[in-house]
Structures are given as structure tokens and as C-alpha cells.
């Protein structure tokens, strides 16, 4: 995909995995500017860097809003994000300007679903807490109820959002002997639900009947703080709550209160609001809350593949060709 015939500028907001980086180096783009760090680019540098760009390859930590699009100017043809989530993109503004959007769905489904199961098991079986007890001398002798948690066998699992990742989670949990799957979302998905005999129910019913609740929906105005005080009050005291979607789907103050007051048994979070969560945040003080640093798609294979798709999306967008994965506006 050589673009030497046309003077093109692209701006890359971060150092990206090696397979994508190699593809970018071979593309023959006349001007490539890149923020050469693993840390996010400061806003001021981002606004300067995108000026005059025909293409931008960004991450979910880069806010692509009206100010940035104005700074980029009228050359901008394509925004390619190295993510499946799009809540960092001002899609209305992007659409208005006729800019195309590339993203990386499907490829991270399996890695994120695996991580969701790992987080659920770590939380429900109190693994981080048990590791600490083994390290700090809390492990004395075998005791019948010490470090007891909750198991998946014969349980009811509620999934909020039965999309690709939600289905991937259900598929992996089924062999554990889950008795029943419930799900909720914008609308019933009978075809997808059939594999798990999953029942479509209202959100409140899912909260009331589930032993495990896994949040796997997209962040939208409708799902903003969907899991709040009212939701947690309806959950079982023995229920485990897991969020691998976006931090803002949960009201974290309400979650803290629910955990601190034993309204629910435990919570596992791979996403928070903000990210990173400040180390003095009250949720870190709770033994029944496991927090991971948003590592859902963090496998070498997945991240490399994401970078290749993101670069190919951008190159195709620059040439006016079909993208491997375009988000249709």
C-alpha cells in the first residue's frame, strides 16, 4: 500500500505494537509523526501534532473531540482507533465532517472474555486476598470456613450486554456447570442466546436473580451509571459483580457503599472511572474488591493484531478503499 504518489501526513498518538509499527514503516507515507512513548501524549502536544494530518491513529485514552478535529483541519480523512470502544470519539462531529472511522472489533473478543472469567474466578474465590494471607503469615492451619468464596456450579449468571464479548464470556462459563444464564440489553437476541439457553429479562430481574453479574455492554448515554445504588440494592448479598466494559457504566460511590455495607459479596473491575484509578481511592481499601488496570485485551497476540488492523484501517481510509473494520457512521 504505497502512498508516495500523494503527499500524506499521518499522526500516531502513541508507540504501537511491533507488527503494526512494521506495517506502518513499509507503507511509504510521505510524513509520519508519532508520539514516541508508551505514556499518553499531553493534550497540547496532541493538538499541535494533528495539525494538517490526513490520518490519525489513536488510542482510547485520546479524546477526539471538536477542538481536536478543528486543530487537525480539513485534510483529515480517517481516524483509526486501536480499540473496539468508541466513547472517546465525538462521532457526531466526525460524521459531520465526512471523516471515516476504523476500529478493532472481534480480534479482542477472546482475550477479553478470558480475562473476564479470570477476574470472576479471582474475585469469587478470593485469590488476591488468599495470596496475601499466604505471604503475610495469615495462613495458620486448615479451617473449615476460612477464605471460602462462591462457585459457579449450579449458579445463575447475569450478563449485561450479550454482544461478542458477552457471548464469549457465556461460552467459557457454561462448562463450569452454570445452571442458568440471564441477559439484558437494548433488545432480545434470540439467535445468539440460543447457544446458552439464555433468557432475556429486565435489568432489575437480572439483578435480583443472578449469583454473578458480568457487565459487558458498550458505554452509551443509556448505560451511563446503569449499575447504581438501586441496582446493587436489588442484588443478592452473596452475589459477585464483575465489570469489564467501561468504568462509567458503574456509579463507583454506590458500588463502594454496597461492598462496604455487605449488600453484595464482592466485585471485580478491569475498568474504572477515571483510569488510572487514584491509589487512594476508597475501593482499593476493600478486601472484597479486586481491581485490574484495564488489561482485558492484553495478550501479545491480540495487541499485535489490533495494531495491524488499526494501521490497515488507516491506510485504506487514506486511499479511499474499503477498510478491514470500518465503523459506519
N, C-alpha and C positions, 0 to 999 in steps of 0.2 A: 504493500500500500504506500507507494511513494508519492509525496505531495510537493515535490520540488518545483513543479510547474507553476505553483501558486505560492505567493508569499503568505505563509500562515504563522500565526503565533498561538501557542497553547501555554496555559499556565497550570502547573500541577501543585496542589496546595500542601503536599507532604511527600516524604520519601515513601515509595511504594514497594511491595514485594518484588523480588528479583526477576521473576518471569515476565511480569508486566513492564518492569523497567527495561528489560532487554528488548521487548517488542517496541517500546517507545523509541529506543535508541536506533532501531532499524527503520523507523517509519519515514525518515527523510524530511521531517518537518523543518522549515527554514529557521524557526525561532522557538525554542523550548525553554521556558523559565520554570524553575522548580524550587520550592522551599526545602532545602536540604537538611531536614531534621526529622526525627521521629515525634517531636513535640509539635502541637498545633501552631500554626502561623498566627502572629499577632494581627489583630483586625486592621491596623493601619498599614501593615506590610501587604496584607491581602488586597486591600483596596487599591494600593499602588500597583501591585503585581498583575492584576487582571486587566488593567487599562489597555485597551486595544486588542484584547485576546479574541481569537476566533473560536477557541475551545477552552473549557475549564474542566479539569479532572479534580473532583473534591472528595472530602470525607464527610461523614455525618456530623462531625464537630464544626464544620464550616457553614456558617449561615449565609445562604444565597438569597438575599432579600432585595428589595427595590434599590436601596443605597448601593449595594454591590453591583447590581445589573446596570445601574446608571454609570457607575465607575468603569465598568467594562466597556460600555459604549455599543454602538450599532453594529460592530463587526461580529459580535458574539452569535454563533450559530448553534452551539451544543454545550450542554452541561452534562458531564458524565460523573455519576457518584458511585464510589466504591462502597455501596451499601444496598440493602433491599429497602430500608426505611427511607421515606421521602419528607419527613416532617421538618427537615432543615431547609427545604426548598420552598420558596414563595411561588407555588405552581401557577397561581392566577397571573402574577406579573410575568412569569416566564412564558406562559401561553400567549399573553397579550403581545409579546414581542416576537412571537413566531420562533422561539428557541426550542430545539429538541432536547429531550431528556433521556439519558441512558442510565440504567441501574442494574443490579446484580441479583435478581431473584433466583430461586431454585437451587443454585450452587451451594448456598449456606444452609439449606433446609436440614440436611442430615447432621451436620456438625452442631447446629443449634438445638435440634431435637435431642441429640445425645447429651449435650450439656444440661438441658432441662431435666432429663432423667437423673443424671449425676447429681444435680443440685437438689432435686426432690428427695433422692435417697440419702444424701448427706444431711439434709435438714431433718427428715423424718426419723432417721436412725441416729441423729445427734453425733455425727462423725467428728466435726471440728472440736466440739466440746469433749468428746472421748479422747481425742488425741492430746488435748491439753491436760486432761486428768492423768493420762499415762506419763506425760512429761513432767508434771509438777508434783508427783507423789500422791495424787488423789486416789490412785489405784491401789487399794489395800488387799482386800480379799474378795472372792466372788460373793455377790449379794443378789438376792432374787429380783429386786426391782430397781437396782442401780443402773443408770444410763438406759433405761427402757424407752423405746420410741414406738412408732406406729408403722405397720407393714401394709403392703399393697394387696396382699391376698384377701379376697372377698370384699374388697373396698369399692366405694363409688368415687369415680374421678370426674370432676367437672372441668371442662376446657372452655375458656372464653376465647373464641375465635378458632374455628375449625378450618383454617386455611392450610397452606402447605406445611407449615411448621406444626400447627396444631394436630394435623393428621399424622405427621412424623412422630410426634410425642405419643399419641394414642397407639400407634403401630408398635412402638417399643415397649409400652407399658402393658399391653394386652397379655404377653406371655407370663407376666408376674402373677396372673390369676385375678386380675381386676374383675369384679362381678358385673359392674355396670358403668357405662360412660354416659355422661350428660354433656351437652354443649349448648352454647348460646352465641348469638351474633346478629348481624343485620337481618338475616333470613335463614330459613331452614336449608340444609344442604343434604337432601336425602341420598343422593348418589354417593357422596363422599362418606356420609355417616354409616352407610350400609356395611362397610367393611368391619366396623366395630360395634354394630347394632346400637349406635349412639342415639340418644333421644334428645330432640331439640326442646328446650324448656326456657321459660323466662329467667332472667338473671337472678331474681330473688329465690326462685325454686332451686336453681343450681347452688346458690349459697347455702340454703337450708339443708340440702340432702347430700352434699359432697363431703367425703372424708379428705380428699385432696382437691385443691383448686389450682389450676395452672392457667396463667394469663398469657395468651399467645396472639392477641389481636393487634392491629395497627393502631397507632395514635391518631385520632381524629377529634374534631370538636365533640363528637358524641361519646367518645371513650375517655375524654379528659376526666381524671379523678372518678372514673367509673367505680373503682373499689374504694369505698369511703366508710365512714362510721356506720351508716345504715347497712352497708353490705357486710361488714365484719360482725356486727351485732346479730345478723341472721345466721352466720356460720356456726358450726358445731364447736364446742370447747376443745374437742380433740382433733380439730381439722388443721391441716397443714396448707399454707398458702405459698405459691411459687409464682414469681413474675420474671419472664424472660422477654417481654415485649418492649415497653418503654416506661421509664420511671414515672412520667406524668399521668399514666393510666391509674396510678395509685395516689391517694392522699396519704403521704407518709406520716403526718402527725396522727391521723386516725389509726394508721397501722401500728405506730408506736404504742398508742394507748391500748389498742386491742391486745397486743403482745404483753405489755407491762401488766395489764389487769387480768391476764389469763382468759381473755374472751376467746382466743384461738390458741392452739398449741404451739405453733412455730411458723416461721416464714423464711423462705429462701429467695434472694433477689440477685439477679445478674444485671439488673438495670436500676438506676436511682435517679433522683432529681435533686440537685444537679449531679453531673458527672464530671470529675470525681466527687464522691460524697465527702464532705469535710470529715477529717478523722475524729473530730469532737462531736459528731452528730450522735444524738441520743440512741439511734438504732444500733450503733456499734457497742453500746453498753449492755445490750441484752444477750443473754446466753442462748435464747431461743430464736435468734435471728442470724442467718448465715448470709453474708454479703460478698459477692464476687465482683471484680472490676470489669464488667461487660465483656466477657470472653466467649460469648455464645458461638461465634464463628471462628474462634482462634485455634485453628489447626493449620499447619504449614500448607497442606494441600489445598484447603479451602481458600485461604487468604491469597495464595498464588493464583488460583483460578479466578478469584474475584478481580484481581489486578489485571489479568489478561482480558477478561470480559470488559472491564471498565475502559481499558485502552482501546480495544477494538470498537466499542461503542463510540468513543470519541472520534476515532479515525473515520469510521463510517459516516458519522454525522458531519464531519468536515467535508467529506466528498459527496454528500447528499445521497448516500446509499442506505439501504436497509441496515439497521443495527442488529446485532445479535440479541440484545434485550433493550427495547425501547419502551418507555412508559408513555402511552398515548394520552396526550392532553386533549 
